[in-house]
Amino acid sequence: MSENKNFHLPDLGEGLPDATIVEWFVKEGDVITLDEPLVSMETAKAVVEVPSPFSGKVLKLAGGAGDIIPTGSVLAQFELDPNLPQRADGQDTGHSHGHAAPAATPSTGQPAPAQPDKVVASDDGGEIAKPGAERDDAGTVVGAMQSSNAVHAEQAVAVGGVKAVPAVRATARKLGVDLGRVRATGADGAVTMADVKQAAADGSAKVGAAPAAPAGAPAAAAAPVAAAAPVSRAADARAPLSAAGKPMRTQPPGVVAKGQPEPLKGVRRNMARVMADAHSKVVPTTLNDDADIHAWVPGNDVTARLVRAIVVGCQKVPALNAWFDGDALTRTLHAHVDVGIAVDTDDGLFVPALRNADVLDARGIREGVNRLREQVEARSIAASELSGYTISLSNFGMFAGRYATPVVVPPCVAIVGAGRARHQMTPVMGGVEAHKVIPLSVTFDHRAATGGEAARFLRAMLDDLALAN
């Protein structure tokens, strides 16, 4: 008698209560083997490929693309096949390919030893286990997976004849691009992020559009399906074929009707939680002033100068380069300066960390900021790069606005906001001059820093920004 097993959604490494289905790699009735791709899920910062914890027939899938699944809830149900490889008894989260593995904590998942770029999740749900106490954050990332203290590049997986990493599939879904119609330029025929964006821009691969069949191309014949032995997923066509013989989605992504409430997902969902939590804990106070940059020589990089000024302020007033624990009433002052750079995207707000800004020159700062922005835009940023900063910068002035009250996110103590530069008349000896100024706003947690400390920090920034270079 066959045994049925439920697979519960594990914590995908970020401590979040839920995740959103991006795309199923199987459908009900398919036969799947252990550790083959099952589904891609989007969390607050990542698109994660989740492999199958069992070998057997897929009996039920809990929801479709775009549905939010709570952590620990049933994600899929399987009918186990005793003739296919299964996870070893008592080893819910590891592999037993030729060697014994230590028993894992119940209801946990771990990175797979044999395939470090994938998550191995348990059938009981729970949090991804960390092999050692020294592992700070083995969180999931877009396009890569931390299975150790290093980040391994994620492999493109062929589904329905199309090879692409989960982040590319998620982007294609959001842009309404049919991956089966995209011209692949990546290694080994993989569809890249640039391919998807190009297809979205020129409209050459819209979902639901009828592709033109090549002249004289014979109609694709349906291959008979063997009913005796289980069919491997590689040979099983789970999607219908177009007239050109290319795989198509079984159904187009859902379109949200305007004017109707819709659940927040992924990054925006996490942003809502983080901001509400910060609002309930922090006692924010904001100081504003204008930095006179009239003395700047041509070629100064605004962002690099702002970061340098923050570093100078942190070195002169360490109280703002700190973390504060409101529950324990403890403060941690940092000798290094890691600046969180706020990056606005259509999906929501990302704040990657520019590490060791205190030892970077202007060129190093610019290269670091560019790298972080590119990784955020490509959704390839590591989760470890989205936390751990000691102070943050919101350069909202590149769009509009002068002053603001940016939100301090615990455990940080302060955030600097830079408004849109403008010219103003400034009194000088013998009259007035038109000087260019940058509006600055420093919001700090008044539980952890005094008004005098914040004012001295702002003064240090103003003085540094007033320098020619």
Backbone torsions as a table, in degrees:
resi	resn	phi	psi	omega
1	MET	NA	130.2	-177.8
2	SER	-72.7	153.3	-177.9
3	GLU	-109.7	135.4	177.4
4	ASN	-99.6	141.5	-179.4
5	LYS	-133.4	139.8	173.6
6	ASN	-96.3	141.7	176.4
7	PHE	-111.2	117.9	-179.5
8	HIS	-96.2	140.2	-179.6
9	LEU	-63.6	120.6	178.5
10	PRO	-81.8	166.4	169.5
11	ASP	-68.7	120.0	-173.8
12	LEU	-83.2	25.3	169.9
13	GLY	99.3	3.7	-176.8
14	GLU	-120.8	3.5	177.9
15	GLY	68.8	23.6	-177.9
16	LEU	-94.4	151.7	-175.3
17	PRO	-80.0	-8.1	-178.6
18	ASP	-159.4	173.7	176.5
19	ALA	-150.0	159.0	-176.4
20	THR	-108.8	133.9	177.6
21	ILE	-69.9	125.9	175.0
22	VAL	-93.4	-52.2	-177.9
23	GLU	-162.2	132.9	172.2
24	TRP	-82.5	139.8	175.3
25	PHE	-95.9	-1.1	178.2
26	VAL	-137.0	171.9	171.4
27	LYS	-131.9	165.4	-179.8
28	GLU	-58.9	132.6	-177.6
29	GLY	100.6	-14.9	178.4
30	ASP	-71.6	154.4	172.4
31	VAL	-103.8	129.4	-176.7
32	ILE	-129.9	149.8	178.5
33	THR	-108.7	164.0	-175.4
34	LEU	-53.4	130.3	174.7
35	ASP	71.8	7.4	171.1
36	GLU	-75.4	153.3	-178.3
37	PRO	-58.7	129.2	-179.9
38	LEU	-105.7	-50.2	-174.8
39	VAL	-159.3	152.4	170.5
40	SER	-107.7	134.3	-176.4
41	MET	-122.3	143.8	177.2
42	GLU	-106.7	127.3	174.5
43	THR	-107.6	-163.5	-176.1
44	ALA	-60.5	-37.2	-175.4
45	LYS	-126.2	0.6	-167.6
46	ALA	-142.0	154.6	165.5
47	VAL	-111.7	116.7	-169.6
48	VAL	-116.1	132.6	173.8
49	GLU	-87.7	121.4	-179.1
50	VAL	-105.2	121.2	-179.9
51	PRO	-84.1	165.3	179.9
52	SER	-75.8	135.0	177.7
53	PRO	-86.2	-3.8	-176.9
54	PHE	-137.0	168.1	169.0
55	SER	-114.2	129.8	179.7
56	GLY	156.4	-162.8	-176.9
57	LYS	-92.2	135.3	177.8
58	VAL	-79.9	115.0	-178.3
59	LEU	-90.4	-38.4	-174.9
60	LYS	-152.7	139.2	175.3
61	LEU	-115.1	133.4	-175.7
62	ALA	-90.0	85.5	175.6
63	GLY	100.0	170.6	-179.8
64	GLY	-120.0	-174.5	-178.6
65	ALA	-56.9	130.7	179.7
66	GLY	96.0	-12.2	179.8
67	ASP	-78.2	144.2	179.7
68	ILE	-95.9	126.2	-178.4
69	ILE	-113.5	121.7	177.2
70	PRO	-66.2	143.9	175.8
71	THR	-60.1	131.1	-178.7
72	GLY	94.3	-10.9	178.3
73	SER	-81.5	160.0	179.5
74	VAL	-66.3	126.1	178.8
75	LEU	-99.9	-36.7	-179.7
76	ALA	-157.7	157.4	176.8
77	GLN	-122.4	138.3	-175.6
78	PHE	-124.7	150.0	166.4
79	GLU	-105.4	109.5	-173.6
80	LEU	-66.0	141.6	177.2
81	ASP	-106.8	111.5	-177.4
82	PRO	-65.5	-15.8	-179.2
83	ASN	-86.8	-6.3	179.5
84	LEU	-109.8	156.8	-177.7
85	PRO	-62.8	137.5	176.7
86	GLN	-124.6	163.9	175.6
87	ARG	-67.1	145.6	-176.4
88	ALA	-62.5	150.7	178.5
89	ASP	-58.5	135.0	178.7
90	GLY	77.6	2.9	-179.4
91	GLN	-122.0	83.8	-174.5
92	ASP	-75.9	-21.8	-170.2
93	THR	-125.3	0.1	-177.0
94	GLY	-119.6	-169.3	178.5
95	HIS	-113.6	155.7	176.0
96	SER	-130.9	43.1	-177.8
97	HIS	-81.3	79.4	173.5
98	GLY	87.6	1.2	176.9
99	HIS	-150.9	154.2	179.1
100	ALA	-82.0	143.0	178.8
101	ALA	-120.5	148.6	178.6
102	PRO	-65.2	146.5	-178.3
103	ALA	-65.2	138.1	-179.1
104	ALA	-90.2	158.3	175.2
105	THR	-63.2	136.3	-179.3
106	PRO	-57.3	149.2	176.7
107	SER	62.0	37.5	176.5
108	THR	-131.5	165.5	173.7
109	GLY	-127.3	158.4	-179.8
110	GLN	-137.9	161.1	168.1
111	PRO	-63.0	139.8	-178.4
112	ALA	-73.1	128.3	-179.8
113	PRO	-60.5	-37.7	-175.4
114	ALA	-79.5	-26.7	-178.6
115	GLN	-132.7	86.2	-170.5
116	PRO	-68.4	-6.6	-179.3
117	ASP	-97.2	12.0	-179.1
118	LYS	-127.3	158.8	175.8
119	VAL	-95.8	135.5	172.0
120	VAL	-108.2	116.9	-172.8
121	ALA	-113.2	152.1	-176.3
122	SER	-86.6	168.9	176.9
123	ASP	-85.8	-1.3	-178.0
124	ASP	-108.2	-0.7	-177.8
125	GLY	77.3	-173.6	176.6
126	GLY	111.8	-169.8	-172.1
127	GLU	-94.7	147.4	176.0
128	ILE	-67.0	126.0	-176.7
129	ALA	-75.7	149.5	177.0
130	LYS	-109.2	123.9	-174.1
131	PRO	-58.5	-33.1	-176.9
132	GLY	-138.0	157.5	-177.3
133	ALA	-68.4	-20.2	-177.3
134	GLU	-81.4	-8.0	179.3
135	ARG	-76.6	111.6	-177.2
136	ASP	-73.9	-52.5	-174.0
137	ASP	-149.8	101.1	176.3
138	ALA	-94.4	43.2	-174.3
139	GLY	-71.0	165.4	-179.0
140	THR	-83.6	147.1	179.5
141	VAL	-130.3	167.0	178.6
142	VAL	-85.8	120.7	179.2
143	GLY	81.9	-1.2	177.5
144	ALA	-156.8	159.8	-179.4
145	MET	-134.0	129.4	175.6
146	GLN	-84.5	106.7	175.5
147	SER	-107.0	-7.5	173.1
148	SER	-146.4	-155.5	176.9
149	ASN	-80.9	0.3	175.4
150	ALA	-109.1	157.7	178.3
151	VAL	-103.1	125.5	-178.7
152	HIS	-100.9	137.3	179.0
153	ALA	-65.2	136.7	-177.6
154	GLU	-79.0	144.2	-177.8
155	GLN	-89.1	142.9	174.5
156	ALA	-74.3	135.3	-177.4
157	VAL	-112.4	134.1	179.2
158	ALA	-83.4	119.3	176.3
159	VAL	-129.3	124.3	-178.4
160	GLY	62.1	27.1	179.1
161	GLY	86.7	-0.8	-179.0
162	VAL	-114.7	126.2	-178.5
163	LYS	-100.2	124.3	178.5
164	ALA	-165.5	153.0	176.4
165	VAL	-79.2	160.1	-177.4
166	PRO	-56.5	-37.3	-179.2
167	ALA	-63.1	-36.8	177.6
168	VAL	-67.9	-40.4	178.5
169	ARG	-63.8	-40.4	179.5
170	ALA	-64.5	-41.9	178.9
171	THR	-65.0	-41.1	178.9
172	ALA	-60.7	-40.8	-180.0
173	ARG	-64.7	-43.2	-179.2
174	LYS	-66.1	-33.9	-178.4
175	LEU	-90.3	-0.6	179.6
176	GLY	70.3	35.8	-178.1
177	VAL	-105.1	130.6	175.9
178	ASP	-85.5	111.0	-177.2
179	LEU	-59.7	-28.1	-179.8
180	GLY	-66.6	-16.2	-178.4
181	ARG	-109.0	3.6	-178.6
182	VAL	-86.7	136.1	176.2
183	ARG	-76.9	113.8	-175.6
184	ALA	-82.2	133.3	178.4
185	THR	-121.3	0.4	-177.5
186	GLY	-78.9	176.2	179.8
187	ALA	-62.2	137.4	179.2
188	ASP	58.1	30.2	176.1
189	GLY	77.9	19.0	179.7
190	ALA	-80.3	143.8	175.3
191	VAL	-80.6	128.5	-178.2
192	THR	-99.6	169.8	177.3
193	MET	-61.6	-38.7	179.0
194	ALA	-64.8	-36.9	177.6
195	ASP	-61.4	-43.3	-178.6
196	VAL	-65.7	-45.2	-178.9
197	LYS	-65.5	-36.4	177.5
198	GLN	-66.0	-42.4	179.0
199	ALA	-64.6	-37.1	178.3
200	ALA	-67.8	-36.1	-178.1
201	ALA	-70.4	-40.4	-177.7
202	ASP	-95.6	-2.4	175.7
203	GLY	68.5	22.8	-174.9
204	SER	-83.6	-8.2	-175.5
205	ALA	-141.0	44.4	-179.9
206	LYS	-67.8	142.2	177.0
207	VAL	-66.7	131.1	177.8
208	GLY	90.7	-12.2	178.4
209	ALA	-74.5	141.1	-178.6
210	ALA	-81.8	115.3	179.6
211	PRO	-75.3	150.4	178.6
212	ALA	-79.0	129.3	179.5
213	ALA	-77.5	139.6	178.8
214	PRO	-63.5	145.3	-177.2
215	ALA	-60.0	132.0	176.8
216	GLY	74.8	6.9	-178.8
217	ALA	-75.3	128.2	179.1
218	PRO	-69.7	150.4	178.3
219	ALA	-65.8	140.9	-178.7
220	ALA	-70.7	128.6	-180.0
221	ALA	-93.0	141.6	179.8
222	ALA	-76.1	127.6	179.9
223	ALA	-79.3	137.0	178.1
224	PRO	-64.4	145.2	-178.8
225	VAL	-102.4	127.5	178.8
226	ALA	-73.5	134.5	-176.8
227	ALA	-97.9	-9.6	-173.8
228	ALA	-78.2	-69.7	-175.5
229	ALA	-93.0	155.2	176.3
230	PRO	-61.9	139.9	-178.8
231	VAL	-91.7	133.5	179.9
232	SER	-68.9	152.9	-178.2
233	ARG	-66.1	-25.3	-179.5
234	ALA	-66.9	-33.5	-177.2
235	ALA	-94.9	-10.7	-175.0
236	ASP	-88.6	117.5	178.9
237	ALA	-84.4	108.5	-177.0
238	ARG	-91.6	-9.5	-179.6
239	ALA	-121.5	145.7	177.1
240	PRO	-65.3	157.1	-179.6
241	LEU	-99.8	141.8	175.8
242	SER	-77.1	177.8	179.2
243	ALA	-62.6	-24.3	179.2
244	ALA	-87.8	2.4	179.3
245	GLY	80.7	14.8	-179.8
246	LYS	-99.6	146.0	-178.8
247	PRO	-67.5	144.7	178.7
248	MET	-124.4	158.6	173.7
249	ARG	-67.4	147.8	177.3
250	THR	-70.0	-27.6	174.7
251	GLN	-153.3	146.1	-178.9
252	PRO	-70.2	156.9	176.5
253	PRO	-59.1	146.7	-179.2
254	GLY	-66.3	145.9	178.4
255	VAL	-108.0	123.2	-178.3
256	VAL	-77.1	127.7	179.7
257	ALA	-74.1	133.2	-179.8
258	LYS	-68.4	145.8	179.6
259	GLY	85.9	-3.0	-179.8
260	GLN	-108.4	142.2	178.2
261	PRO	-64.3	141.2	177.9
262	GLU	-136.1	144.1	-179.4
263	PRO	-70.4	140.8	173.3
264	LEU	-71.1	143.1	-177.0
265	LYS	-133.6	157.6	172.2
266	GLY	56.1	-124.4	-173.1
267	VAL	-63.7	-43.7	-178.7
268	ARG	-65.6	-35.9	178.5
269	ARG	-63.6	-43.9	178.5
270	ASN	-68.1	-39.0	179.0
271	MET	-58.8	-42.0	179.5
272	ALA	-61.6	-42.7	179.7
273	ARG	-65.3	-46.6	-175.9
274	VAL	-64.1	-43.8	-178.4
275	MET	-66.8	-39.8	178.2
276	ALA	-64.8	-39.4	179.0
277	ASP	-65.5	-43.1	179.4
278	ALA	-63.3	-41.1	-178.5
279	HIS	-63.4	-32.8	-177.1
280	SER	-81.0	-15.5	-174.3
281	LYS	-111.3	-43.3	-171.0
282	VAL	-79.5	145.1	171.0
283	VAL	-104.5	88.9	-170.5
284	PRO	-83.6	141.7	172.7
285	THR	-138.0	139.6	-174.4
286	THR	-122.4	135.4	172.1
287	LEU	-112.7	141.3	-179.1
288	ASN	-125.3	146.3	172.9
289	ASP	-165.0	171.8	179.6
290	ASP	-112.4	131.2	176.0
291	ALA	-90.9	120.3	179.9
292	ASP	-83.2	114.6	-177.8
293	ILE	-112.6	27.4	-178.5
294	HIS	-60.2	-29.1	-175.5
295	ALA	-82.9	-5.7	-176.7
296	TRP	-60.7	136.5	173.7
297	VAL	-87.3	157.4	-179.9
298	PRO	-57.8	144.4	177.3
299	GLY	101.8	-4.2	178.3
300	ASN	-69.2	135.3	177.8
301	ASP	-92.1	117.5	-174.6
302	VAL	-58.8	-48.9	-178.2
303	THR	-63.1	-42.4	179.8
304	ALA	-62.8	-40.4	178.9
305	ARG	-67.6	-37.7	178.2
306	LEU	-64.6	-43.5	178.8
307	VAL	-63.5	-42.7	179.0
308	ARG	-62.2	-40.2	179.9
309	ALA	-65.6	-37.5	175.9
310	ILE	-62.5	-42.6	178.8
311	VAL	-60.6	-44.9	179.2
312	VAL	-61.2	-43.1	178.8
313	GLY	-63.0	-40.5	179.3
314	CYS	-65.9	-36.9	-179.5
315	GLN	-70.5	-32.4	179.9
316	LYS	-85.2	-29.5	179.9
317	VAL	-132.3	82.0	-176.1
318	PRO	-61.9	-16.9	-177.1
319	ALA	-61.9	-23.1	179.7
320	LEU	-93.6	-11.0	175.3
321	ASN	-101.1	67.1	-169.5
322	ALA	-148.4	166.0	170.2
323	TRP	-113.9	145.3	-178.9
324	PHE	-128.4	130.6	176.5
325	ASP	-104.3	105.5	-176.6
326	GLY	-70.2	-24.4	179.5
327	ASP	-77.4	-46.3	-179.4
328	ALA	-87.7	-9.9	-175.9
329	LEU	53.8	53.5	176.8
330	THR	-124.8	152.4	-179.8
331	ARG	-126.7	137.5	178.0
332	THR	-118.0	113.5	176.5
333	LEU	-88.1	138.5	-176.0
334	HIS	-108.6	135.3	176.7
335	ALA	-78.1	-28.7	178.3
336	HIS	-98.7	165.0	179.5
337	VAL	-122.9	111.3	173.0
338	ASP	-108.3	114.6	-173.9
339	VAL	-97.7	122.1	173.8
340	GLY	-78.4	123.0	-177.9
341	ILE	-102.3	111.8	-179.6
342	ALA	-68.6	126.4	-180.0
343	VAL	-123.1	119.0	-179.4
344	ASP	-88.6	131.5	176.8
345	THR	-134.4	169.5	176.9
346	ASP	-63.7	-27.8	-179.2
347	ASP	-80.3	-20.1	-177.3
348	GLY	140.5	-166.5	-174.2
349	LEU	-93.4	130.0	172.2
350	PHE	-114.5	144.7	175.5
351	VAL	-131.2	82.2	176.3
352	PRO	-75.2	156.4	-175.7
353	ALA	-99.2	126.3	170.7
354	LEU	-87.2	101.7	-172.4
355	ARG	-74.1	144.1	173.9
356	ASN	51.2	47.9	179.9
357	ALA	-63.4	-21.8	-177.8
358	ASP	-71.9	-13.0	178.9
359	VAL	-113.7	7.5	-179.1
360	LEU	-96.9	142.2	171.0
361	ASP	-88.2	-176.6	-175.7
362	ALA	-59.7	-40.8	179.9
363	ARG	-66.3	-42.1	178.8
364	GLY	-63.5	-39.0	177.6
365	ILE	-63.5	-46.5	-178.7
366	ARG	-63.1	-43.6	179.2
367	GLU	-63.8	-40.2	179.2
368	GLY	-65.7	-43.9	179.1
369	VAL	-64.2	-43.6	178.8
370	ASN	-61.0	-41.8	179.4
371	ARG	-62.8	-44.2	-179.8
372	LEU	-63.9	-42.8	179.7
373	ARG	-63.4	-43.2	179.8
374	GLU	-63.2	-41.2	179.9
375	GLN	-67.9	-35.6	176.9
376	VAL	-66.5	-45.7	-178.8
377	GLU	-63.5	-35.0	179.5
378	ALA	-87.2	-0.6	-175.7
379	ARG	53.5	40.6	177.8
380	SER	-114.0	12.9	-177.4
381	ILE	-75.3	136.0	178.4
382	ALA	-72.3	142.5	-179.8
383	ALA	-59.3	-33.0	179.5
384	SER	-65.1	-21.2	179.3
385	GLU	-85.2	-3.8	-177.9
386	LEU	-105.4	18.1	178.7
387	SER	-153.3	169.3	175.1
388	GLY	87.3	3.4	178.4
389	TYR	-74.0	155.1	-174.7
390	THR	-99.8	-19.2	176.8
391	ILE	-160.3	157.9	-175.2
392	SER	-132.0	163.3	-178.0
393	LEU	-130.8	129.4	173.0
394	SER	-117.3	106.5	-178.6
395	ASN	-93.3	61.4	-175.9
396	PHE	-68.8	-17.5	-178.3
397	GLY	-64.1	-14.8	177.1
398	MET	-66.5	-16.1	175.9
399	PHE	-105.0	-60.4	-179.6
400	ALA	-175.4	167.3	174.8
401	GLY	101.4	147.4	178.8
402	ARG	-102.3	-62.7	-176.8
403	TYR	-119.8	160.3	-178.2
404	ALA	-155.0	173.2	171.9
405	THR	-122.4	71.1	-178.1
406	PRO	-58.9	152.0	-173.4
407	VAL	-84.9	128.8	173.7
408	VAL	-83.9	120.2	-179.8
409	VAL	-99.0	117.9	178.7
410	PRO	-56.6	146.7	10.4
411	PRO	-90.0	5.7	-179.0
412	CYS	-62.9	158.6	-178.6
413	VAL	-104.5	-25.3	-173.7
414	ALA	-147.6	157.1	173.2
415	ILE	-142.2	141.5	179.2
416	VAL	-107.7	132.8	175.2
417	GLY	-113.4	133.7	179.3
418	ALA	-115.0	122.4	-178.3
419	GLY	-88.7	-174.2	-177.3
420	ARG	-74.6	127.5	-179.5
421	ALA	-64.7	148.1	-179.7
422	ARG	-151.1	168.8	174.2
423	HIS	-102.9	140.2	177.1
424	GLN	-141.6	155.8	178.7
425	MET	-76.9	125.4	-176.1
426	THR	-120.3	127.7	178.3
427	PRO	-64.6	133.3	174.8
428	VAL	-135.0	172.1	178.5
429	MET	-60.1	121.0	177.3
430	GLY	90.9	3.7	178.3
431	GLY	155.2	-144.7	-179.8
432	VAL	-132.3	154.7	177.0
433	GLU	-134.6	155.2	174.5
434	ALA	-86.4	113.8	180.0
435	HIS	-114.0	144.3	174.6
436	LYS	-85.4	134.0	-178.4
437	VAL	-131.7	154.3	174.4
438	ILE	-115.9	117.9	177.6
439	PRO	-68.5	134.1	179.1
440	LEU	-120.9	142.9	174.7
441	SER	-130.9	126.8	177.2
442	VAL	-116.4	111.8	175.0
443	THR	-100.7	132.2	-178.4
444	PHE	-134.9	156.2	178.0
445	ASP	-83.8	110.7	-173.6
446	HIS	-70.8	-7.9	173.3
447	ARG	-71.3	-30.0	-170.9
448	ALA	-109.6	-17.5	-177.2
449	ALA	-139.4	149.9	179.2
450	THR	-88.9	164.5	175.9
451	GLY	-63.5	-35.0	178.2
452	GLY	-65.0	-41.3	178.1
453	GLU	-63.1	-43.2	179.4
454	ALA	-65.0	-39.0	179.6
455	ALA	-66.7	-41.2	178.2
456	ARG	-66.6	-35.6	175.6
457	PHE	-61.6	-47.8	179.8
458	LEU	-63.0	-39.3	178.4
459	ARG	-61.6	-40.3	178.8
460	ALA	-64.1	-39.0	177.0
461	MET	-64.3	-44.8	-179.4
462	LEU	-60.3	-43.1	-178.9
463	ASP	-65.0	-41.2	180.0
464	ASP	-68.9	-39.2	179.9
465	LEU	-70.1	-20.0	179.1
466	ALA	-76.7	-13.8	-180.0
467	LEU	-70.8	152.0	-178.2
468	ALA	-66.4	-37.9	-178.8
469	ASN	-128.7	NA	NA
